[in-house]
Amino acid sequence: MAKINEVAEAAGVSISTVSYALSGKRPVAPETRKRIEAAVHELGYSPNAGARMLAGSRTHIFALTEPLRRDTHAPTHMSFVLATAVAARRNDYDVLLLTDEQASAGMARVAASGLVDAILVLDVAPDDERVALARSISTPSIFIGVPDDHEGLVCVDLDFHAAATLAVDRVADAGHRSIGLIGQPQVAYEKSNFPPRVRTAFERRAAERGLLHDFRVSGDRMASVEVTRAATASLLDAGATALLVHATDDVHHAVLAEIADRGLSIPRDLSIVSVAASFDTTTLPLQIDVIPLVPASSCDLAVDLAVLSLTPERPEPGLHLLPPVYYDNRSVAAPAGSRPA
């Protein structure tokens, strides 16, 4: 028998929109309703009575565990908190924000209290302590991020491996043979789950394409303008003709400043791509190619899966990776020396 997520996929809408259309709880646009009804008919979907009974016992509160540490980059993290809260509110849910630095303590507390219907997990570490707890509690937990040990978990994230691979292929296809990656502060490669995936994919794909490649961090515990500019300078001095940047907006500004101070022009002298940027790159002094990390995309899906987890059709454990999208702003071109005279 078809499941509600299959109806949502067939109709091109979210799970919550299907729920609203079938329950009449919220108005749905006529054209959208027609697509949903057609998908329901085609797939033979029948809303489960058990799910409707379960809905009556809900608290309509999600917990969001987001440990705030001294080395947390607040703007990036808060963009995910906001996106999660907005997605939850669209589903008639409020969010209880847990900011304990000892992240599992708050998560265990709300799970034991029965106060929340599900838990959304942010700022996921490679060896995240909340993994074991998620496996031991009955409260559904959705991870926005992928820990190293993710067996049995439901995880949502951008496909960072595919994003880095796409960026490398873009500059390689343009003819670049020597490239560099400027990444996050060093601590991010020890405590975060996604920067190592970008770095690993960059190095693996560059090697597969036969490219000279090198990597630099943008600081130690926090991003530094001085460290970033020095990193940019060392990559350029080593002969890199294309740079990938996977970091915050201040790092991008420092990279572009170093390039400008050298009198280099993008893309005439140097190509550049921003990989998995979670900020608005249109605020940069120069528009560059970007593969964005859109908080709303991950958080919308995570909330949909949290809602689905409260029904008999709860999602199967596994990774829900969002495919990367490349926006071409003409900051990649063939290396200057390879162009016809």
C-alpha positions, 0 to 999 in steps of 0.5 A, a space after each residue: 500500500 502506498 505511503 503518504 511520502 510517496 503521494 507527496 513525491 508524486 504530487 510534487 508537494 511536502 508531506 504536510 501539504 498532503 496532510 492538510 489537503 486530506 484533512 481539510 485542516 488548512 486551505 490548499 490551492 485548487 491546482 495543488 489539491 487536484 495534483 494530490 487527489 490524482 496522486 492519491 487515486 493513482 497510488 491507491 493511498 488510504 489515510 490510516 485511522 491509527 495515524 488520525 488517533 495518534 494525532 490527538 495525543 500529540 503535544 505539538 512541540 518539537 525539541 531542537 537540540 543545538 549546543 552553543 559552544 564558544 567556537 560556534 559560528 552563530 549566524 550559520 547555526 541560527 539560520 538553521 534554527 530559524 529555518 527549523 522553527 519556520 518549517 515547524 510552525 507551518 506544521 502547527 508545531 512549536 519548537 523548544 530550543 535546547 542549547 546545553 553544551 552537553 547536548 545529550 543532557 537536554 535531549 535526555 531530559 525532554 525525552 523522559 518528560 514526554 513534553 515533545 513529539 520528536 527531536 530534531 538534532 543540529 550541529 552534528 559531530 562526527 562522533 556525536 554523543 546524541 547518536 547512542 541516546 537517539 537509539 535508546 529513547 522512544 521519541 523519534 529523532 531526526 538528525 540534520 547532519 550525518 554522524 560517522 555512525 549513522 546506522 539506524 538513524 534518519 539523517 538529512 543533509 546536503 550531499 556535500 560529497 557530490 557538491 565538492 565533486 561538482 565544484 572540482 569537475 567544473 574547474 577541471 572541465 574548464 582546463 585548470 590543472 592546479 587548484 586549491 581549497 580554502 576551508 573552515 577553521 581547523 576545529 571544524 575538521 575535528 568537531 563537525 561532520 560536513 567540513 571533512 566530507 567536503 575536504 575528502 571529496 575535494 582531494 579524492 576527485 582532484 586526484 581522480 582528475 589528475 589535478 595538482 591540489 592543496 588545502 588550507 584552513 582559515 584559522 585555528 578555532 575561529 576564522 581569521 582574516 590574516 590566516 585566510 589571506 595568508 592561505 590564499 597567498 600561499 595557494 596562488 604562489 604555489 601556482 593554483 589557477 582556481 580556488 574553491 572556498 568552503 567557509 563563512 562570508 568573512 572568509 570569502 571577503 578575505 579571499 577576494 580582498 587578497 585576490 584584488 590586492 594582487 591585481 588579479 581579475 576573476 575569471 580572467 586570471 583566476 577562477 573561483 567557486 563557493 562550495 556549500 555556502 550557507 549565506 547570501 553570496 550576493 552580498 560579496 563584492 563580486 558575484 561568484 559561482 556558488 553551490 549553496 547550502 540552503 538551510 530551509 531545504 534541509 530543515 523543511 525535509 527534516 520537519 516533514 520526516 519528523 511529522 511522518 515519524 509520528 504516524 504508522 508510516 514512519 520513515 525508514 532509517 537512512 540518509 536523505 541527501 539533497 542533491 547540490 545545485 550549481 549557480 553559474 555567475 561566470 567566475 570560472 573560465 579557462 586558465 589564462 595561459 590556455 586561451 587562444 591568442 
